[in-house]
């Protein structure tokens, strides 16, 4: 699978980036990774399953999948993610 970046560039899909993003959002929300390991694992597995079989996917689609799952089971981490994006990616 390849990921279509915001500016149209393609790069290989790296599942480790999804886990790293989840871990960073968890820490930024004030939790330890040990506290939220089960939730991180659950969300990671759910998003990975949703992406299976696709040849190409946009980064925005991956982001929306992650935030949708976070909103369901850990909204505080989702808010932390959005605050980070607003501050650094706007």
C-alpha positions as CSV (number, residue, x, y, z in Angstrom):
1,X,0.0,0.0,0.0
2,X,1.1,3.5,-0.7
3,X,0.1,6.7,1.2
4,X,-0.8,9.8,-0.7
5,X,0.6,12.8,1.2
6,X,-1.2,16.2,1.4
7,X,1.0,17.6,-1.4
8,X,0.5,14.6,-3.7
9,X,3.7,12.8,-3.0
10,X,3.5,9.0,-2.6
11,X,5.3,7.0,0.1
12,X,5.2,3.4,1.3
13,X,2.6,2.7,4.0
14,X,4.3,2.3,7.4
15,X,2.1,1.1,10.2
16,X,4.6,2.1,12.8
17,X,3.8,5.7,12.0
18,X,0.2,5.1,13.1
19,X,1.3,3.6,16.4
20,X,3.8,6.4,16.9
21,X,1.1,9.1,16.4
22,X,-1.2,7.3,18.8
23,X,1.5,7.1,21.4
24,X,2.5,10.8,21.0
25,X,-1.2,11.9,21.4
26,X,-1.5,9.8,24.5
27,X,1.6,11.3,26.1
28,X,0.5,14.8,25.0
29,X,-2.9,14.2,26.7
30,X,-1.1,13.5,30.0
31,X,-1.3,9.7,30.1
32,X,1.5,7.2,30.3
33,X,1.8,4.6,27.5
34,X,1.3,1.9,30.1
35,X,-2.0,3.4,31.3
36,X,-3.4,3.4,27.8
37,X,-1.7,0.5,26.1
38,X,-4.9,-1.5,25.7
39,X,-6.7,1.4,24.0
40,X,-3.7,2.2,21.8
41,X,-3.6,-1.5,20.7
42,X,-7.3,-1.6,20.1
43,X,-7.3,1.6,18.0
44,X,-4.2,0.5,16.1
45,X,-5.7,-2.9,15.2
46,X,-9.1,-1.3,14.2
47,X,-7.5,1.2,11.9
48,X,-5.1,-1.3,10.4
49,X,-8.1,-3.6,9.6
50,X,-10.0,-0.7,7.9
51,X,-7.0,0.0,5.7
52,X,-6.3,-3.6,4.6
53,X,-6.6,-4.3,0.9
54,X,-6.2,-0.7,-0.3
55,X,-3.6,0.1,-2.8
56,X,-3.4,3.8,-2.1
57,X,-4.8,5.9,0.7
58,X,-4.7,9.6,1.6
59,X,-3.2,10.7,4.9
60,X,-6.4,12.6,5.7
61,X,-8.3,9.3,5.4
62,X,-5.9,7.7,7.9
63,X,-6.2,10.7,10.2
64,X,-10.0,10.6,10.1
65,X,-10.0,6.8,10.9
66,X,-7.8,7.4,13.9
67,X,-9.8,10.3,15.2
68,X,-13.1,8.5,14.8
69,X,-11.8,5.6,16.8
70,X,-10.3,7.9,19.4
71,X,-13.5,9.9,19.7
72,X,-15.4,6.6,20.5
73,X,-13.1,5.3,23.2
74,X,-10.8,8.0,24.4
75,X,-12.1,11.5,23.5
76,X,-9.5,13.3,25.7
77,X,-6.7,11.9,23.6
78,X,-8.6,12.9,20.4
79,X,-8.9,16.5,21.7
80,X,-5.1,16.5,22.5
81,X,-4.4,15.4,18.9
82,X,-6.6,18.2,17.5
83,X,-5.0,20.8,19.7
84,X,-1.6,19.7,18.5
85,X,-2.7,19.9,14.9
86,X,-4.3,23.3,15.4
87,X,-1.1,24.7,17.0
88,X,1.5,23.2,14.8
89,X,-0.1,22.4,11.4
90,X,-2.3,25.4,10.8
